[in-house]
């Protein structure tokens, strides 16, 4: 069975360690844990790996956050993966730092990458894993926050957060959405 896991972020060194790129960071951690490497391909960096008889294609789009839907649609078609086996990994300001939530569907919640995916796919009914980056910013400074780097304190717990995020994705592809939500969303 094949799955498409897409981590949202922005390409380029200036965005590499920003909160908005946590989707890329989680996919990097998953690839590293599996001994896989990303290679530049059409509309993104791609890594293929296996986990417990499941085949995973990981994609870090190079379309910039606001045009993520184009890469999602392209890779769904190229990898021949139906929407039911697509997982989008993104940051979320509505969750405190390090909190992860898996959802079967939902609104974009103001996230421009999710908004574009919803518009391109014509539905909000796709699985998404959200990683909390907190909302410690004053009114009108949301962009500064998500495009800013993690604090020293946040970085101090990042390894643990990445490990949990990788386990969550592995559970999703092996045990399914409902069981993974039940186990991980309540921690």
C-alpha positions in Angstrom: 0.0 0.0 0.0 1.4 3.4 -1.0 1.1 6.7 1.0 2.0 10.3 0.1 3.3 12.4 3.0 3.7 16.1 2.2 5.4 18.4 4.6 4.6 22.1 4.1 7.3 24.8 4.2 9.2 27.3 2.0 12.3 26.4 0.0 15.5 28.3 0.6 18.1 28.7 3.4 16.4 31.8 4.8 13.4 29.7 5.8 15.1 26.5 6.8 14.8 26.8 10.6 11.5 28.8 10.7 8.3 27.7 12.4 6.5 27.7 9.1 9.0 25.0 7.9 8.2 22.5 10.6 6.5 20.2 8.0 9.9 20.0 6.2 11.7 19.3 9.5 9.3 16.4 10.4 9.8 14.8 7.0 13.6 15.2 7.3 13.4 13.4 10.7 11.3 10.6 9.1 13.6 10.2 6.2 16.7 10.1 8.5 15.0 7.5 10.8 14.4 5.4 7.7 17.9 5.9 6.2 16.4 7.7 3.2 17.6 10.8 1.4 15.7 13.6 -0.4 16.4 14.2 -4.1 15.3 17.2 -6.1 12.4 16.3 -8.4 9.6 18.1 -10.1 7.9 20.6 -7.7 9.9 19.5 -4.7 12.4 17.3 -2.9 11.3 13.7 -2.8 12.3 10.6 -0.7 10.9 7.1 -1.1 10.9 4.7 1.8 9.3 1.7 3.3 7.8 1.2 6.7 6.3 -2.2 7.7 5.3 -3.2 4.1 4.0 0.3 3.4 5.5 2.4 0.7 5.8 6.1 1.5 6.7 9.0 -0.9 7.7 12.0 1.1 7.5 15.4 -0.6 8.8 18.8 0.5 7.2 21.2 -2.1 9.4 23.9 -3.6 6.3 25.9 -4.7 6.4 28.1 -1.5 3.7 27.7 1.1 1.0 29.7 -0.7 1.1 27.5 -3.7 1.3 24.1 -2.0 -1.8 22.7 -3.7 0.0 22.6 -7.1 2.6 20.2 -5.7 0.1 18.1 -3.8 -2.1 17.6 -6.9 1.0 16.8 -9.1 2.4 14.2 -6.7 -1.0 12.6 -6.0 -1.2 12.0 -9.8 2.4 11.1 -10.3 2.6 8.7 -7.4 -1.0 7.4 -8.1 -2.0 7.9 -4.5 -5.7 8.5 -3.7 -6.7 11.3 -1.3 -7.5 8.7 1.4 -3.8 7.9 1.6 -2.4 11.5 1.6 -1.2 13.1 4.8 -0.3 16.9 4.9 2.1 17.9 7.7 2.0 21.6 8.7 2.6 24.1 11.4 -0.4 25.4 13.5 -0.4 28.6 15.5 -3.6 27.5 17.3 -1.7 24.8 19.1 0.9 25.3 21.8 4.4 24.6 20.9 5.1 20.8 20.3 1.5 19.7 20.5 0.6 17.5 17.6 -2.9 16.7 16.3 -4.0 14.4 13.5 -7.3 15.2 11.8 -9.3 13.5 9.0 -10.5 16.8 7.7 -11.0 20.4 8.7 -10.7 24.0 7.8 -7.5 25.7 6.8 -7.7 27.8 10.0 -6.0 30.7 8.2 -3.0 28.7 7.1 -2.2 29.7 3.5 -0.7 26.4 2.5 -3.8 24.5 3.7 -6.0 27.1 2.1 -4.3 26.6 -1.3 -4.5 22.8 -1.0 -8.2 23.0 -0.2 -8.8 25.2 -3.2 -6.8 23.1 -5.7 -8.3 19.8 -4.5 -11.8 21.2 -4.1 -12.2 19.7 -0.7 -11.1 20.0 2.9 -11.5 16.3 3.5 -7.9 15.2 3.6 -5.8 14.0 6.5 -3.5 16.5 8.2 -1.1 16.4 11.0 -0.6 19.7 12.7 2.4 20.7 14.8 1.8 23.5 17.2 4.1 26.5 17.0 2.2 28.6 19.4 0.7 32.1 19.1 3.2 34.2 21.1 2.9 37.3 18.9 1.1 40.6 19.0 -1.7 41.5 16.7 -0.6 41.9 13.2 2.7 40.0 13.6 1.6 36.5 12.7 3.9 36.4 9.7 6.8 37.5 11.8 6.1 34.7 14.2 5.7 31.8 11.7 8.6 33.1 9.6 10.7 33.5 12.7 13.1 30.8 14.1 12.3 28.6 17.1 13.4 29.9 20.5 16.3 28.3 22.4 13.8 26.7 24.8 11.8 25.3 21.9 14.9 23.9 20.2 15.8 22.2 23.5 12.8 19.9 23.1 12.8 19.7 19.3 14.4 16.2 19.2 11.7 14.8 21.4 8.9 16.5 19.4 10.4 15.2 16.1 10.6 11.7 17.4 6.9 11.8 18.5 5.9 13.3 15.1 7.7 10.5 13.2 6.0 7.9 15.4 2.7 9.5 14.7 3.2 9.3 10.9 4.4 5.7 11.1 1.3 4.8 13.2 -0.9 6.6 10.6 0.4 4.5 7.7 0.5 1.2 9.5 -2.5 1.4 12.0 -4.7 3.9 10.3 -6.2 7.3 11.0 -8.7 6.5 13.7 -6.4 4.4 15.8 -3.6 6.9 15.5 -5.9 9.8 16.4 -7.1 7.9 19.5 -3.6 7.1 20.7 -1.7 10.3 19.9 -4.3 13.2 20.0 -4.9 12.5 23.7 -1.3 12.7 24.9 
